Amino acid sequence: MSMRLKRKYIITVFTVAIIAFPIIIGSYMLNKVVDPEEIMITKTEVSPELITIQGGFGDSIRRYHGYNISHHDHSLLIQVKGSKLPIGGHKDFNISFSNTYGNIAEIYLLGHDNAKRKIWPQP
């Protein structure tokens, strides 16, 4: 391999690494499931049509970036995703979705390590 081709190869690999590294790290950090103990719930409403959960984070740096829902035996398990990067998102969140789950008895916040905290009805 000629010196010119080697240099081109090294520059290409270096450029791709510089671009890909922040994207991969940022994507991982933006989609991290937040520990249920770090979440403050201010309002939870459940009706036959709609489920609404409002809240924020105990950590003033963290930003909201979405949620995951699972359903098991009349219980909803919600994972709130957030980031400690000050990029996008909001300090507070308002999760609202159609109640397609029927009769909900309990709602829990679920952490990445299966730690859970009951948020509805009030414990």
C-alpha positions as CSV (number, residue, x, y, z in Angstrom):
1,M,0.0,0.0,0.0
2,S,1.4,3.4,-1.0
3,M,2.0,6.1,1.6
4,R,-0.6,8.3,-0.1
5,L,-3.2,5.5,0.1
6,K,-2.3,4.8,3.7
7,R,-2.7,8.5,4.6
8,K,-6.1,8.6,2.8
9,Y,-7.3,5.5,4.7
10,I,-6.2,6.8,8.1
11,I,-7.9,10.2,7.4
12,T,-11.1,8.4,6.4
13,V,-11.1,6.1,9.5
14,F,-10.3,9.1,11.8
15,T,-13.1,11.2,10.2
16,V,-15.7,8.4,10.5
17,A,-14.7,7.8,14.2
18,I,-15.0,11.5,15.0
19,I,-18.5,11.7,13.5
20,A,-19.7,8.3,14.8
21,F,-18.5,8.4,18.4
22,P,-20.6,11.4,19.5
23,I,-23.7,10.0,17.7
24,I,-23.4,6.6,19.3
25,I,-22.6,8.0,22.8
26,G,-25.3,10.7,22.5
27,S,-27.9,8.2,21.3
28,Y,-27.1,5.9,24.2
29,M,-27.3,8.7,26.8
30,L,-30.5,10.1,25.3
31,N,-32.4,6.9,25.6
32,K,-31.4,5.8,29.1
33,V,-34.2,4.5,31.3
34,V,-34.4,6.7,34.4
35,D,-34.4,5.2,37.9
36,P,-38.0,5.4,39.3
37,E,-36.7,7.0,42.5
38,E,-35.4,10.0,40.5
39,I,-38.8,10.7,39.0
40,M,-41.4,13.0,40.6
41,I,-45.0,12.3,39.6
42,T,-47.3,15.3,40.0
43,K,-50.5,14.0,38.5
44,T,-51.9,10.6,37.3
45,E,-55.3,10.2,35.8
46,V,-56.8,7.0,34.5
47,S,-60.1,6.9,32.6
48,P,-61.6,4.3,30.3
49,E,-60.5,6.5,27.4
50,L,-57.2,8.1,28.4
51,I,-54.2,7.7,30.7
52,T,-52.2,10.8,31.7
53,I,-49.1,11.0,33.8
54,Q,-47.3,14.3,34.5
55,G,-44.1,14.8,36.3
56,G,-40.4,15.7,36.3
57,F,-37.0,14.8,37.6
58,G,-35.4,15.3,41.0
59,D,-32.2,16.1,39.1
60,S,-32.4,19.6,37.5
61,I,-30.0,18.6,34.6
62,R,-32.0,15.6,33.4
63,R,-34.2,16.0,30.2
64,Y,-37.2,13.8,29.2
65,H,-36.8,11.8,26.0
66,G,-39.7,9.4,25.8
67,Y,-41.2,6.3,27.4
68,N,-41.9,2.6,27.0
69,I,-45.1,0.8,28.1
70,S,-45.8,-2.8,28.9
71,H,-49.0,-4.4,30.2
72,H,-49.2,-7.4,32.5
73,D,-52.2,-8.6,34.6
74,H,-54.1,-5.3,34.8
75,S,-50.9,-3.4,35.6
76,L,-49.1,-0.9,33.4
77,L,-45.3,-0.7,33.6
78,I,-43.9,2.5,32.3
79,Q,-40.2,3.2,31.7
80,V,-39.3,6.9,31.5
81,K,-36.3,7.7,29.3
82,G,-34.1,10.7,29.9
83,S,-30.7,12.2,29.5
84,K,-28.2,14.1,31.6
85,L,-27.1,15.9,28.4
86,P,-28.6,19.4,28.1
87,I,-29.6,18.6,24.5
88,G,-33.3,18.8,23.5
89,G,-36.0,17.3,25.7
90,H,-37.8,19.0,28.6
91,K,-37.3,19.1,32.4
92,D,-40.9,18.0,32.9
93,F,-43.0,15.5,31.0
94,N,-46.7,14.9,30.2
95,I,-47.3,11.4,29.0
96,S,-50.8,10.9,27.6
97,F,-52.1,7.9,25.6
98,S,-55.3,6.1,24.8
99,N,-56.4,3.4,27.3
100,T,-56.4,0.4,25.1
101,Y,-55.6,-1.8,28.1
102,G,-59.1,-2.1,29.6
103,N,-59.4,-2.1,33.4
104,I,-56.1,-0.9,34.8
105,A,-55.6,-1.7,38.5
106,E,-52.1,-0.3,39.0
107,I,-49.5,1.7,37.3
108,Y,-45.8,1.3,38.1
109,L,-42.6,3.1,37.0
110,L,-40.1,0.6,36.0
111,G,-36.3,1.1,36.0
112,H,-33.7,-0.5,33.8
113,D,-32.8,-3.0,36.5
114,N,-36.5,-4.0,37.1
115,A,-36.8,-1.7,40.1
116,K,-40.3,-0.5,40.3
117,R,-42.4,2.1,42.1
118,K,-46.1,2.2,42.3
119,I,-47.6,5.5,41.2
120,W,-51.3,4.8,40.9
121,P,-53.5,4.4,42.8
122,Q,-51.5,6.4,45.4
123,P,-49.5,3.9,47.6
